[in-house]
Amino acid sequence: MTGSARPLHHPSDGPPPRSGEDSGRVRHRTLGAPDGTVKRARELRHEMTLPELLLWRELRGKKAGLKFRRQFPVLDYVADFACVEVRLLIGIDGIAHDMGDRPERDQRRDRILGEKGWRIVRIMAGDILKDAKEVAQSIAVLAESQRPLHHPADGPPPLTGEERP
């Protein structure tokens, strides 16, 4: 480095900022998730269930036309999958989601995330096991339908071939 320039984040400054905070470089995109939730999400990426693995194989790499993330930390929760561009969270529900207090916990989580502008889609694990490709296609159609139909007035100009207002 030359002159008086210094890195945007220095270890002596404390932990790096989270996404959305107003200082320098961002270490990870978490949308307000605490460090413990981010750590748990990273662990869950190595412990994915068979339905999660099958669906991820279909969604990853923008095969569906949109970018999906797996085991995505948002607030105090970890969504199985997320499409941040259209604020869509996907939860895979196995039989455990029907037991004990899980239904109430799931409803509470969905309400909190919904209040923050997320749309939550819950998919039964059995449906993915039957036909992961079909489930991924239905998710892609839903996500695509959430995209804005026009460019915002303060956004980038239309792509070549698109009409200008």
Residue pairs with C-beta under 8 A, 6 or more apart in sequence:
7 25
8 23
8 24
8 25
9 16
9 17
9 23
9 24
9 25
9 27
15 35
16 25
16 26
16 27
17 23
17 24
17 25
17 26
17 27
18 26
18 28
18 30
18 32
18 33
19 26
19 28
19 29
19 30
19 31
19 32
20 31
20 32
28 38
29 84
30 37
30 38
30 73
30 74
31 73
31 74
31 75
31 84
32 74
32 75
33 41
33 73
33 74
33 75
33 76
33 77
34 76
37 73
37 75
37 76
37 77
37 78
38 73
40 73
40 78
41 71
41 72
41 73
41 78
42 71
44 71
44 78
45 70
45 71
48 56
48 70
48 71
49 92
49 94
49 125
50 129
51 92
51 94
51 125
51 126
51 128
51 129
51 132
52 70
52 80
52 92
54 128
54 129
54 132
55 80
55 81
55 90
55 92
55 123
55 128
55 132
55 135
55 136
56 70
56 81
57 132
58 64
58 132
58 133
58 135
58 136
59 68
59 70
59 81
59 136
59 139
59 140
60 68
60 70
63 136
64 136
64 137
64 139
64 140
64 143
65 140
65 144
66 83
66 85
66 86
66 140
66 143
66 144
67 83
67 84
67 85
68 81
68 82
68 83
68 90
69 81
69 82
69 83
69 84
70 80
70 81
71 78
71 79
71 80
72 78
72 79
72 80
72 81
72 82
72 84
72 89
73 79
74 82
74 89
74 113
74 116
74 118
75 112
75 113
75 116
77 109
77 113
79 89
79 90
79 91
80 90
80 91
80 92
81 89
81 90
81 92
81 139
82 88
82 89
82 90
83 90
83 143
85 143
85 147
86 119
86 143
86 146
86 147
87 117
87 118
87 119
87 146
88 118
88 119
88 121
88 142
88 143
88 146
89 113
89 118
89 119
89 120
89 121
90 120
90 121
90 122
90 123
90 139
91 106
91 120
91 121
91 122
91 123
92 123
92 124
92 125
92 128
93 106
93 122
93 123
93 124
93 125
94 124
94 125
95 125
96 102
97 103
97 106
106 122
110 120
110 122
113 120
114 120
119 146
121 139
121 142
123 135
123 139
127 135
128 135
150 165
151 157
151 158
157 164
158 164
